[in-house]
């Protein structure tokens, strides 16, 4: 009964799940190294940064918006946090300030979009350049490297054999799923994307909601910066170039519609995992990196085609 | 819906199968060595790959060549190395996209008992030691030597006296800083050469053009230019031509790519420092083979670096 219920509720995600399972079966058949516990944890760990950024983009895209600035915000938040760590600020404080830098940049996006009436594409395109420039200016173009082992634990540590970034990713997804399905903010997110005019008329504070949502996207970029900086033991002002596209791809593969109003957090996780599995499997097989790009691009296109076909079938 | 799902599988699988044909060259009874490059859309690394492939064929080694989509994306390069560790390759050769950022990946390989050979770009020795990492060897040219060669050549051309401008790549980049420090080293015993300005053009040709155009405006007395790579030098060559001053300014670049060799031959440029990426690739694989067969290798293997001028260019052609 429960299974049947879950089945009918998640029919739309079926295609994506099948895609993930199919890909995994394929790599399992071709490479003896694919289906091992250590490799699966490796994939989950590699997916975590993209997956976390993609959560913010899922919210944004559901409102029919877009956020192109996440990669640059990640770099900016990362270098600010790194410089504070090197100034021997307590780790938790440096992280909080890093998250605030991300959130602040996101809120600026939100204000420009809701109060400045700029299209999200333009506002976040501008922020992409501003945050990148700020990161370069802040560091004079140089990376900031070398942190304490306590800070490195965030990306390199394990709790009960599970890498810490994977645990952080799971917590973020559980929280985001809760917010999107059980809270007002979640319902308003869908409402704004479904019909902004109607949302406004029904008394939703659309401007405030949008500002919060872009702020959330910025905060998650800040969180990604914590993981990336800890992982590389370095914060680079040129980090995260084009990461926005990977995150958009994860959301879209996961069934979030760029037209707004539709999408699920669980779908985005599967989308991010598909990209992680693809990269990992193609590396294991030693496939040329040129062909890898073709495969990844094709998967994005096919995933959306399937999604559209399923929706059409339902209607 | 079913039809489209079918298309999804067929499409993905066809492409993946196509990709796997590369894997057919991998034989089970041979050791596997991985070469992780910064990028594959730069002639320098394509040459390196060529050298590696030919050596691998000769020595009966399975060679996996991988590169991130973008040269600066060291996080993706780290992912590739993690995946190759899972693949349990015998040796990993890597041209680091970041001298410091690659170190966690090296440490991971160390933990899995996979030797790491560093090619072309050095890793930060201090941070490596602090992180407890270890590399088998470094194979590459000495960029400081290259900068020194360029400096000596400029002093010679200006007869020990004149005004020099510098175009830098990305500041803080190990390669860039080493080339500049070599240049300064060559100039330090010579008081006749005055450095007018040192500006960045981010390794790029169009920026080399713009930045040098501005330099020509601000410092018309400039007599020589050292650019940290050929792309910026070639951009500057165009700026010089646009100002109608071709032949008046000594231009020296780095890498000796084909375009700059042609420019040297046409008297638009004066010199460039040549590295030998093919040799780097070949020797990487040969060193990996020595490690696999239990032989000792030195902790550093220098690859020759030389100045290309019109005279040496002609000699090479003959």
Interface residues (C-beta under 8 A of the other chain):
Chain A: X15 X18 X19 X22 X23 X26 X30 X31 X33 X36 X38 X39 X42 X46 X49 X140 X141 X142 X143 X145 X146 X156 X228 X231 X232 X233 X234 X236 X238 X239 X241 X242 X279 X280 X282 X283 X284 X285 X286 X287 X288 X289 X290 X291 X292 X293 X294 X295 X298 X299 X302 X303 X305 X306 X309 X310 X313
Chain B: X1 X3 X4 X5 X7 X8 X9 X11 X12 X13 X15 X16 X18 X19 X20 X22 X23 X26 X40 X62 X64 X65 X66 X67 X68 X69 X70 X72 X73 X74 X75 X78 X79 X80 X82 X83 X84 X86 X87 X88 X98 X100 X101 X103 X104 X124 X127 X130 X131 X170 X171 X172 X200
